Amino acid sequence: MNTTTSVSKPNRSWLARFFVREDPIYDQYESAFQAKTTPAKAVYLFLYLLPGIVVFLCVNIEPFFRAQMAFTGLSARYLQYAWVLVITFGWHMLIPFLVLRYVDKLSLRESIAFLGLNRVDWRGLFLVLPVYFVLFALVSLPYQKFVAPVIENWTQSVPLFRIPSYSIFQDTPENIYSFPPVALLFLGIGNFLGEELYFRGYLMKKSAFLGKLNWIVNSVLFAVYHFWQVQQTWPLFGLVLAFGLLMALRKDLYVLSVFHFLVNMWFAYGIG
């Protein structure tokens, strides 16, 4: 039994009725197109991590990064921004459509429906999400104080995990949010919608063979995928579970995208 089946039983409590949304279209695509063979399962689990590995190799391995700067003539800052665009748009937003079209044989319209781009959970956006985010923020305060520092200290002890001095993904939000407005617009679309489209809209259905563990594995692999900013993201793996859980509850791409934006703003400006 998969997660979406387990949360859609009749006679639920008032709390479950508030948070849980049923979407037969989501369930149908999840059931029909989840990975079924062992090689396919391995491939889709690896696809969780592959774009993060690519960014880590191209940005955090300094000799390779310096060689790219020399070849392209770009500054360190704008070369990293170029890689952000390549991954968030070229990978996160293009690969799902290509695989759905040429491997799963879905039309563009069917692919849009598979990813959940053609429907919006308005109740989730305006009623459930505010409550969910407040609960998340409340949990994040003690977690950030007592749990995250322990994991962060461990990551700092591993030289391979250290974020390069030239990285735009340092702790201060000015590093990543100081690009021109048009650049920030593309960054925001690629980050908040692109990552959610790839990890929750696409891969979470493909890894539905994991059953009740699917939302947990999805969240953990999403946290691990951030190889290029290990010291920032890996300490938060406990909080990142909220992403997969919210998708299991609401099954809506736009709810997750807005939640992703709110979480990023909370960590950048809310708790310092």
N, C-alpha and C positions, 0 to 999 in steps of 0.2 A: 504493500500500500504506500502510495507516495504522499508527500506533504499536503498537496492540494486536496486530496481525497479525505485526509484525516481531519482537515479543518472545516469541512463542509457537511458535517452530519446534522440531522434534524434535532430538534429539542435542545438546542444549545442554550447556554446561560445568557443573560442579558449582556455580560461583558463580551462574550464571543460574538453575539449578534452586532455589537457596536463595532468591533475591530475587524471582523471577518467579512470579506466580500466574495461571493461566488461568481465565477466567470466561465461558463461552459465552453466558450471559444478557446480560452487559455487552456483549459483541461484537455480539450480535444487535440490541440496542437502538441501539447506536452506528451500525451499518450502516444500519438502517432509518430512523432519525430524524435523522441528521446533516443540516445544511442543504445543499440541492442546487442551488438557483437562486442567481444572483448577488445579487439583492436580499435573499434570506434570509440568505446568508452575511454580507452587510454588516450586517444587523440584529443577528444574534447576536454578531458581533464588537463592535458598538457596545454591546450589553447588558452586556458585560464592564465598560465604563467608566461607563455611565449612572448607576448608584446612587452612585458616587463623585463624579461631577459634581454631583449633587443635594445631597449632604452638604456639599461644598465651598461651593456657592453659598449654602446655608442657614445654615452655621455660620461659615465663614471670611470671608465678606464682611460686615464689621462693621456697616455701616448697616442692612443687611437683617436681620442677627441681632438688633440692638438693637430694631428694629421688631417682631420676633417676641416679644421679651421683654415689650415694652410691651403687646402685644395679648393674650398668654397669661397675663401676671402671674407667669411662672416665672423663677427665678433663672437666671443663665448656665449654672451647673452642671447643673441639672435639665432645662433646655431641651435641652442637648446630649445628656443621657441619653435624653430622649424621642426625639430624632432617631436615636440608636443603636437604640432599640427599633423605630422605624418602619422603618428600613432592614434590620436583621438579621432581624426577624420578618415585618414587612409586605411587604418586598421579597424578601429572599433566600429566605424559606421559603414565601411565598405565590405569588409570580409563577410559579415553575416548575410548581406544581400547576395554576394557572389556564391557562397556555399548553398544558401537556400535555393538559388536559381539553378545552379549547375550540378549540385549533388542531390538535393532534395526535390528538384524539379518543380519548384513552386513559381507561380507567376509573380510579377511585381506586386499586384494587388494582394495575393495570398501572403507574400513575404511581409508586407506592411501589417496585415492582420496577425501573422505569426508573432511579430515583434511587439504588437500592441500599440502601434502608432496611430491607428484609426479609431481609438476609443479612449475616453477620459473618465476616470472615476471622480466625479465632481464631489460626491459626498466624502470620499477619502481625502480630497484636497482641502476642503474647507471645514470639515468637521473632525475627521479622525486624525489627520496629520498634525494639526496644532496640539492635540492632546498627546499624541505619540512623541512629538518632538520635545515637549515640556518634560515628559517622563525620561526621555533620553538625556536631556540636559541635566536633570537632577541626578541621574545615575552617573553621568560623566564627571561630576565634581569630585566625589570621593575616589572614583577610579583614577582620575588624573593625579590625585594627591598621593595615593597609596600604592597603586598597582603599576601604572605607566612608568614611573621613575625607576623601578626595579628592572623592568625589561629594557628600558632605555640605557641604563648603566651597563647592562650586558652587551647590547649592540655596540656601544662605544668601545668596548674592550676588544672588538674584532676589527682589525684594520680594513678588511675588505668591505665592511658595512659603512665606513665613514663617508659622509657626503663631501665631495670635493669643495674646496674653497670658492671655486668659480661657479658653483651650482646656483641656479635660480630657485632651488627648492630648499633653501636654508630656512631656519625657523621664523624669520621675520616676514610677515605677509607682504611687505613692500617689495620683496624680491620678485614675487610672482605676479602681484597685482598692480605693478607700476608701468605696465605696457600701455601704449596708446589705446584709446577707447575702442577703436575698430578691432585691434588685436585682442583686446580683452573680451570682446563680443564673441569672436571665434573661439578663444580659449574657453569661455564659459560654455558655449554650445558643445564643444568637443569634450570638455571635462564632465559636466553634469548630465547632459543628455547622451553623449557618446559612450562614456563608461557604463552608464546604466543600460543603454541599448545593448551593448556587447555582453556585459556580465549578467544582468538580470533579464532583459528582454530576450536574449538569444541563448547564452550558455546555460542559464538556469533550467531552461526547458530541455536542453540536450543532456544535462546531467541528472534528469529526473529519475534515472535508474537507481540513484542512491536512496530513493524512498524518503523516509522521515528525516534522514540526515542531510538531505539535499540543501536546504537553506543554510545549514551550519557549514558544510563544506564550501558552498558558494561564497559565503562571507569570509571564511578563513583564507581561501585561495585568492580572493580579491585583496585581502590585506597583504598576503605574501607577495603578490604580483608586483607590489611597489618596491622592487629591488633597488631602484635608484634613490629612494629616500627611506631606507630601512629604519633609521633612527627616529623618524617622525611617525611612520605608519605602523610598523610592527608592534610598538608598545601599545597600540590602540586596538589590537586584534579582538579583545573582549567586547569593546564598544562597536566594532564593525559588524558584529553579529546582528546588530539592529537592522542592517541593510537587507540581508537575506530574509530575516523574519518579516519585515514589512512587506516584501514582495510575496511571501507565502500567504500573508494575511489579506492583502489588497489586490494582488495580481495586476498592478497597473504601473506602466512605465513612467507616466508623468508624476505620479505621487512619489516615486523613487527619485526622480530627477530633482524635484523641488526639495525633497528631504536631503539629498546629497548637497545641494546648494546651501541649505540652512546649516547643515553639519559643518561644512567648510568654513562658513562665516562664523560659526560658534567657536571653532578651534582657532581661527585666525584673529578674531576680535573680541570674542565673548569671555574666554577664561584666560587669555594671555598665554 
